[in-house]
Amino acid sequence: MIFDSKLLKLSLVLVLLPLLILPVFGQTQSQQIKLTSGGTINVGFSTDPANPNPGDQTELKISFLNKQTNAIQQHIDYRVTVTQGQNQVFGIPITHTAEGYVSIPYQFQNAGDYQVTVSVEEILFQPIPPETVVFPITIGGSQPPPVQPKSGCLIATAAFGSELAPQVQFLREYRDNTIMTTVAGSSFLNAFNTVYYSFSPTVADAERTHPLLQETVRTGIYPLLGILQMAKFSTIGNNNLSVILSGIMASSLIGATYLWPAGLVVKSVREAKKPNPKIIIAIISGVLFFTVTSIITNNLQFIMITTSTTVLTFVGIGAIYSSWVIAKIMRKANTFL
């Protein structure tokens, strides 16, 4: 009972922590999703950096989402125009994307308010009357916006020495072509990036000046690469359900691999008392219920909270069970000494 009580408290902390901190993160979320004028398809839009200044090389990131499933809709014919007031400053003609998402580079020359208009004219090789959606964007301002972190795997890049290292390219490809292709995945990454980029530049700088730290981090990343390889292979199709299930598997393995020592701090775990499966099942059921509800309601901030809660919950469960197994093995080994 002591173990059950401590397990329940730990699980509640994992569930409630994102609910307390992520509403703040949600206010800084840059991605917008809007329905086209004809109501046929959702279009997602964001920029990298999130707050561009004049002269910045800016990526206009556009994704096309099936409004029923929120999954990436492939094979879209579209056009994009960027206007400031009545003047068009940039545009691309009708273009086809097989993947359903694009990143368009552009350098804004002047500060001010702009409008990015996306027109959808064909879906799955079936022409439709043009449907548009407009996204406002502000470039620069009277006060310089905070410096945005680079959209890269900073710690891994410093550990392996180059953005072109195969390990770094895999992490970037898995992020962009698997996680970011769904609403659930991209919403979680918005929250994750807020935390990650708050400390990763400092860690990356320390790696570059301390070879021993660089080697240690590099060694520590290899298990993560293996876990994400398995998660990638288990992902079937670019849809929310598949990404969530592969994320659950990856989170559990990450917790089991990296955080099992934390579980051994608890006396009941060291005594190899098995976690109560009823409590575990109840927590998992509650977390998944809210996650599915958030996706059905298509509330982006709610999705960000629930997907982050899901990840933290399964990281914790993975750590607890791996600690229990290790403690059990250690106790059995002691009986033979």
C-alpha positions in Angstrom: 0.0 0.0 0.0 2.9 2.3 0.7 4.2 1.7 -2.8 0.8 2.2 -4.3 0.4 5.5 -2.5 3.8 6.8 -3.7 3.2 5.6 -7.2 -0.2 7.3 -7.3 1.4 10.6 -6.1 4.2 10.4 -8.7 1.7 9.7 -11.5 -0.5 12.6 -10.4 2.5 14.9 -10.5 3.3 13.7 -14.1 -0.3 14.3 -15.2 -0.8 17.7 -13.5 2.6 19.3 -14.2 1.9 19.9 -17.9 -1.6 21.2 -17.0 0.1 23.9 -14.8 2.9 24.9 -17.1 1.8 24.4 -20.6 -1.0 27.0 -20.8 1.8 29.6 -20.6 3.6 27.8 -23.4 0.4 27.7 -25.4 0.4 31.5 -25.5 3.6 31.5 -27.6 2.5 28.9 -30.1 3.2 30.2 -33.6 1.3 27.6 -35.7 -2.1 28.6 -37.0 -4.7 26.3 -38.5 -7.6 27.6 -40.5 -10.4 26.2 -42.7 -10.4 27.3 -46.3 -13.1 29.6 -47.6 -15.1 26.7 -49.1 -14.8 24.5 -46.0 -13.0 21.7 -47.8 -9.6 21.4 -46.1 -7.6 22.8 -43.1 -4.4 24.7 -43.8 -1.7 25.1 -41.2 0.8 28.0 -41.2 3.8 29.0 -39.2 7.1 30.8 -39.8 10.7 29.9 -38.9 11.9 32.0 -37.1 8.6 32.6 -35.3 9.0 36.4 -35.2 10.9 37.3 -38.3 12.8 40.6 -38.7 13.5 42.4 -42.0 16.4 40.7 -43.8 15.9 37.4 -42.0 15.8 34.3 -44.1 12.3 33.2 -43.3 10.7 29.8 -44.0 6.9 29.9 -44.6 5.8 26.5 -43.4 2.4 25.4 -44.9 0.6 22.1 -44.3 -2.6 20.8 -45.7 -4.8 18.8 -43.2 -7.8 16.6 -43.8 -10.5 18.3 -41.8 -12.0 14.9 -40.7 -8.8 13.2 -39.6 -6.4 16.1 -39.1 -3.8 14.0 -40.9 -1.7 15.5 -43.7 -3.6 15.6 -47.0 -1.3 14.5 -49.8 -1.3 15.6 -53.4 -2.5 19.2 -53.3 -2.3 21.9 -56.0 -1.9 25.3 -54.4 -0.6 28.8 -54.9 0.7 31.4 -52.4 0.8 35.2 -52.4 2.3 37.6 -49.9 0.9 41.1 -49.8 1.6 44.3 -47.8 -1.4 46.5 -48.0 -2.5 46.5 -51.7 0.9 45.5 -53.0 1.9 41.9 -53.7 5.5 41.4 -52.6 5.9 37.7 -53.3 4.1 34.9 -54.9 4.4 31.4 -56.3 2.3 30.1 -59.2 0.1 27.0 -59.0 2.3 24.2 -57.6 1.8 20.6 -56.7 3.0 19.0 -53.4 2.8 15.2 -53.2 3.7 15.2 -49.4 1.0 17.7 -48.4 3.4 20.1 -46.6 5.9 22.7 -47.9 8.5 25.1 -46.6 8.9 28.2 -48.8 12.0 30.5 -48.2 11.5 34.2 -48.4 13.3 37.3 -47.1 11.1 40.2 -46.0 12.7 43.5 -46.8 10.6 45.9 -44.7 8.9 45.8 -41.3 5.2 45.9 -41.1 2.0 43.9 -41.4 1.7 41.3 -44.2 -0.9 38.8 -45.3 -0.1 35.3 -46.6 -2.8 33.9 -48.8 -2.9 30.2 -49.6 -5.2 29.1 -52.4 -6.1 25.4 -52.8 -7.2 24.4 -56.3 -6.8 20.6 -56.6 -6.9 17.8 -54.0 -5.9 14.2 -54.9 -5.8 15.2 -58.6 -9.4 16.4 -58.5 -9.8 20.1 -59.4 -11.9 22.2 -57.1 -13.0 25.8 -57.3 -10.2 27.8 -55.7 -10.6 28.0 -51.9 -8.4 30.5 -50.0 -7.2 31.1 -46.4 -5.4 34.2 -45.2 -2.8 34.3 -42.4 -1.6 37.7 -41.0 2.1 38.1 -40.2 4.0 40.9 -38.6 7.6 41.5 -39.6 9.8 43.4 -37.1 8.4 46.2 -34.9 9.3 49.2 -32.8 10.8 46.8 -30.2 13.0 44.0 -31.5 11.4 40.6 -30.8 13.2 38.1 -28.6 15.9 36.1 -30.4 14.3 32.8 -31.5 16.4 29.6 -31.3 17.5 27.9 -34.4 15.1 25.1 -35.6 17.7 22.4 -35.2 18.9 19.6 -33.1 21.5 21.7 -31.2 22.7 19.3 -28.6 23.0 16.4 -31.1 24.7 18.7 -33.7 27.3 19.7 -31.1 27.8 16.1 -30.0 28.4 14.7 -33.5 30.2 17.8 -34.8 28.1 18.7 -37.8 24.5 19.2 -39.0 25.4 16.8 -41.8 26.2 13.9 -39.5 23.9 10.9 -40.3 22.6 10.8 -36.7 21.6 14.5 -36.8 20.0 14.1 -40.2 18.0 11.2 -38.9 16.7 13.2 -35.9 15.8 16.1 -38.2 14.1 13.8 -40.7 12.1 12.0 -38.0 11.0 15.3 -36.6 10.0 16.9 -39.9 8.6 13.9 -41.8 7.0 11.9 -39.0 6.1 14.0 -35.9 5.4 17.3 -37.6 3.1 15.7 -40.2 0.2 15.4 -37.7 -1.6 17.9 -35.5 -0.8 15.8 -32.4 2.9 15.6 -33.2 3.3 19.2 -34.1 1.4 20.4 -31.1 3.6 18.4 -28.8 6.7 19.7 -30.4 5.6 23.3 -29.9 5.6 22.6 -26.2 8.7 20.6 -26.3 10.7 23.2 -28.2 9.7 25.9 -25.7 11.5 23.9 -23.0 14.3 22.4 -25.2 15.5 25.7 -26.7 15.6 27.3 -23.2 18.7 25.3 -22.3 20.0 23.5 -25.4 22.2 26.5 -26.7 24.0 26.5 -23.4 24.5 22.7 -23.4 25.7 22.8 -27.0 28.2 25.6 -26.3 29.6 23.6 -23.3 30.0 20.5 -25.5 32.1 22.4 -28.0 34.5 23.6 -25.3 34.6 20.4 -23.3 35.5 17.3 -25.4 34.8 14.9 -22.5 31.2 16.3 -22.2 30.8 16.1 -25.9 31.8 12.4 -25.9 29.5 11.7 -23.0 26.5 13.3 -24.6 27.3 11.5 -27.9 27.4 8.1 -26.1 24.1 9.0 -24.3 22.3 9.8 -27.6 22.9 6.4 -29.2 20.2 4.6 -27.2 17.8 7.4 -28.1 18.6 6.9 -31.8 17.8 3.2 -31.5 14.5 4.0 -29.7 13.4 6.5 -32.3 14.4 4.1 -35.1 11.9 1.6 -33.6 9.3 4.3 -33.2 9.7 5.3 -36.8 9.4 1.7 -38.1 6.2 1.3 -35.9 4.6 4.4 -37.4 2.1 3.3 -40.1 0.9 6.3 -42.1 0.9 10.0 -41.3 -2.1 10.1 -38.9 -2.6 11.1 -35.3 -3.3 7.6 -34.0 -0.1 6.1 -35.5 2.1 9.0 -34.2 0.5 8.8 -30.7 1.0 5.0 -30.5 4.6 5.2 -31.6 5.1 8.1 -29.2 3.8 6.0 -26.4 6.3 3.3 -27.2 9.2 5.7 -27.5 8.3 7.5 -24.3 8.1 4.3 -22.3 11.5 3.1 -23.6 13.1 6.5 -23.0 11.9 6.4 -19.4 13.1 2.8 -19.0 16.5 3.6 -20.5 17.4 7.0 -19.0 15.3 7.5 -15.9 15.3 4.1 -14.1 17.8 5.2 -11.5 15.3 7.8 -10.3 12.8 5.0 -9.4 15.4 3.3 -7.2 15.3 6.3 -4.9 11.9 5.1 -3.6 12.3 2.6 -0.9 9.3 0.5 -2.0 10.8 0.1 -5.5 14.1 -1.0 -4.0 12.2 -3.6 -2.1 10.9 -4.9 -5.5 7.2 -4.4 -4.7 5.3 -4.6 -8.0 3.4 -1.5 -9.1 -0.4 -1.8 -8.8 -1.7 -2.5 -12.3 -5.1 -1.1 -11.5 -3.7 2.3 -10.7 -1.5 2.2 -13.9 -4.4 1.2 -16.1 -6.6 4.0 -14.5 -4.0 6.6 -15.2 -3.3 5.5 -18.7 -7.1 5.4 -19.5 -7.6 8.9 -18.2 -4.6 10.3 -20.1 -5.6 8.7 -23.3 -9.2 9.7 -22.9 -8.3 13.4 -22.7 -5.8 13.1 -25.5 -8.4 11.6 -27.9 -11.0 14.2 -26.8 -8.5 17.0 -27.5 -7.9 15.7 -31.0 -11.6 15.2 -31.7 -12.4 18.8 -30.6 -9.3 20.1 -32.6 -8.4 22.5 -29.8 -4.7 23.1 -30.4 -3.8 24.2 -26.9 -5.7 21.3 -25.4 -3.9 19.0 -27.8 -0.5 20.4 -26.7 -1.4 19.8 -23.1 -2.7 16.3 -23.5 0.0 15.0 -25.8 2.7 16.4 -23.4 0.9 14.8 -20.5 0.8 11.5 -22.4 4.5 11.6 -23.1 5.4 12.4 -19.5 3.1 9.8 -18.1 4.6 7.0 -20.2 8.1 8.2 -19.5 7.3 7.9 -15.8 5.7 4.5 -16.2 8.6 3.2 -18.2 11.0 4.4 -15.5 9.0 2.9 -12.7 8.7 -0.6 -14.3 12.3 -0.7 -15.3 13.4 0.3 -11.8 11.1 -2.4 -10.4 12.6 -5.1 -12.7 16.2 -4.0 -11.9 15.5 -4.0 -8.1 13.9 -7.5 -8.4 17.0 -8.8 -10.3 19.3 -7.2 -7.7 17.4 -8.8 -4.8 17.5 -12.2 -6.5 21.3 -11.8 -7.2 21.9 -11.0 -3.5 20.3 -14.3 -2.5 23.0 -16.2 -4.3 25.9 -14.2 -2.7 
